[in-house]
Amino acid sequence: GNPMYNHYRCSDEKWLAVAHLQPDQYWPIFCKALGIENLQNDEKFNSIESRGKNAAELVRILDERFLTKPRDEWLEILKKEKCIATPVQRLSEVCNDPQALANNYFIDVDHPETGRLRQVGWPWDFSDTPASWRMPAPKLGAHTEEIMLEAGFGKEEIKQLKEAGAVF
């Protein structure tokens, strides 16, 4: 219903998201940024209601328009015109995003076997109890015996299951 709150593919096969939740306010500068000023006062698109009724047609027009330039160029143009837009990042981009790193969403750790590596950090952090990386995740089967003993299996039974390849 709101083509100004959508994702669009650009000429470099990268995507961006525009997020205008007050689309009537942004419509004139959005049209200017995209070079579609001729649509600004068009009856099919000049209000949130008319853009909603004609959303499929406007999305098609915007799809075609965004395909004319690479994502980063569009983001600069939209930023210059004070439109609301952001890149839709690939995994390789988000893992190196300065804000994601500043928020510790990804952290670099010294793994005892693998060496230095980047891994997922924490979605939250607290000042009184800050999150921290203390040790690597356990290897496959690291706690098998402990858990199976707690579940009532005997040591000989666990040994047989391990030899049969049923557990690690």
C-alpha positions in Angstrom: 0.0 0.0 0.0 2.9 2.4 0.5 5.6 2.2 -2.3 7.6 4.7 -0.3 8.1 2.0 2.4 9.7 -0.8 0.3 12.8 -2.5 -0.8 14.3 -1.8 -4.3 17.0 -3.5 -6.3 19.7 -1.3 -7.9 21.8 -1.7 -11.0 24.6 -3.4 -9.0 22.2 -6.1 -7.8 22.4 -4.6 -4.3 19.2 -3.6 -2.5 18.1 -0.6 -0.5 15.1 0.1 1.6 13.1 3.4 1.7 11.1 4.0 4.8 8.8 7.0 4.6 6.0 6.5 7.1 4.8 10.0 6.4 4.9 9.6 2.6 2.9 12.8 1.8 5.6 14.9 3.6 8.4 13.2 1.7 6.8 12.7 -1.7 8.1 16.0 -3.3 11.7 15.4 -2.2 11.5 11.7 -3.1 10.4 12.7 -6.6 13.2 15.2 -6.9 15.8 12.6 -5.6 14.6 10.0 -8.2 14.3 12.5 -11.0 10.6 11.8 -11.4 9.3 15.3 -10.7 6.7 14.8 -13.4 4.9 12.3 -11.1 4.7 14.7 -8.1 1.4 16.2 -9.0 0.1 13.3 -11.1 -3.4 12.3 -9.9 -2.4 8.7 -9.6 0.4 9.4 -7.2 -0.1 12.8 -5.5 -1.5 11.5 -2.2 -1.0 8.5 0.1 -4.5 7.3 -1.0 -3.8 7.6 -4.7 -0.3 6.0 -4.4 -2.0 3.2 -2.4 -4.6 2.6 -5.1 -1.9 2.7 -7.8 0.8 1.0 -5.8 1.6 -1.7 -8.3 2.1 0.8 -11.1 4.3 3.1 -8.9 6.4 0.2 -7.6 7.0 -0.8 -11.2 8.1 2.7 -12.0 10.3 2.9 -8.9 11.7 -0.6 -9.7 12.8 0.6 -13.1 14.2 3.9 -11.8 16.3 2.3 -9.0 17.7 -0.1 -11.6 19.5 2.8 -13.3 22.2 3.4 -10.7 24.2 1.4 -8.1 22.9 1.3 -4.5 25.6 3.5 -3.0 24.9 6.2 -5.6 21.2 6.1 -4.8 21.9 6.2 -1.1 24.0 9.4 -1.5 21.3 11.0 -3.7 18.5 10.1 -1.2 20.6 11.3 1.7 21.3 14.6 0.0 17.6 15.2 -0.4 16.9 14.1 3.2 15.0 11.0 2.2 14.9 8.0 4.6 16.8 5.1 3.1 19.2 2.5 4.1 21.2 -0.3 2.5 19.9 -3.9 2.7 23.2 -5.5 3.6 24.6 -8.8 2.7 26.1 -10.9 5.4 29.6 -9.8 4.5 28.6 -6.2 4.7 26.7 -6.4 8.0 29.6 -8.4 9.7 31.8 -5.4 9.0 29.3 -2.6 9.5 30.9 0.0 11.9 27.7 0.4 13.9 27.2 -3.4 14.3 30.8 -3.7 15.5 30.4 -0.7 17.9 27.4 -2.4 19.4 29.3 -5.7 19.8 26.8 -7.5 17.5 30.0 -9.1 16.0 33.1 -9.7 18.0 36.7 -10.8 17.3 37.9 -13.5 19.6 41.1 -15.6 20.0 40.0 -19.2 19.7 42.5 -21.6 21.2 42.4 -23.9 18.1 41.2 -21.8 15.2 43.0 -18.6 16.1 41.5 -15.1 15.7 38.0 -15.1 14.3 34.9 -13.0 14.1 31.7 -14.4 15.6 28.2 -13.3 16.6 28.3 -11.1 19.7 25.3 -10.1 21.8 22.0 -8.5 20.9 22.1 -6.7 24.3 24.6 -5.5 26.9 24.1 -4.3 30.4 26.4 -1.8 32.3 26.3 -3.7 35.6 26.7 -7.2 34.0 28.4 -6.7 30.6 28.4 -9.6 28.2 31.8 -11.2 27.5 33.3 -14.1 25.6 34.9 -16.5 28.0 35.5 -19.7 26.2 34.7 -21.5 22.9 31.5 -23.5 22.4 31.9 -27.1 23.4 32.9 -29.6 20.7 30.4 -32.2 19.5 30.0 -34.8 22.3 31.9 -32.8 24.9 29.2 -33.4 27.5 27.6 -36.6 26.2 28.8 -38.8 29.1 27.8 -36.3 31.8 24.3 -35.8 30.4 23.7 -39.5 29.8 24.9 -40.4 33.3 22.5 -37.8 34.6 19.7 -39.3 32.5 20.3 -42.7 34.1 22.6 -44.5 31.6 25.4 -46.6 33.0 29.1 -46.1 32.0 29.2 -49.5 30.2 26.0 -48.7 28.3 27.4 -45.3 27.2 30.6 -47.0 26.1 28.6 -49.4 24.0 26.6 -46.6 22.4 29.7 -44.7 21.6 31.4 -47.8 20.0 28.2 -48.3 17.9 28.4 -44.7 16.7 25.0 -44.0 18.2 26.4 -41.1 20.3 29.5 -39.1 20.3 
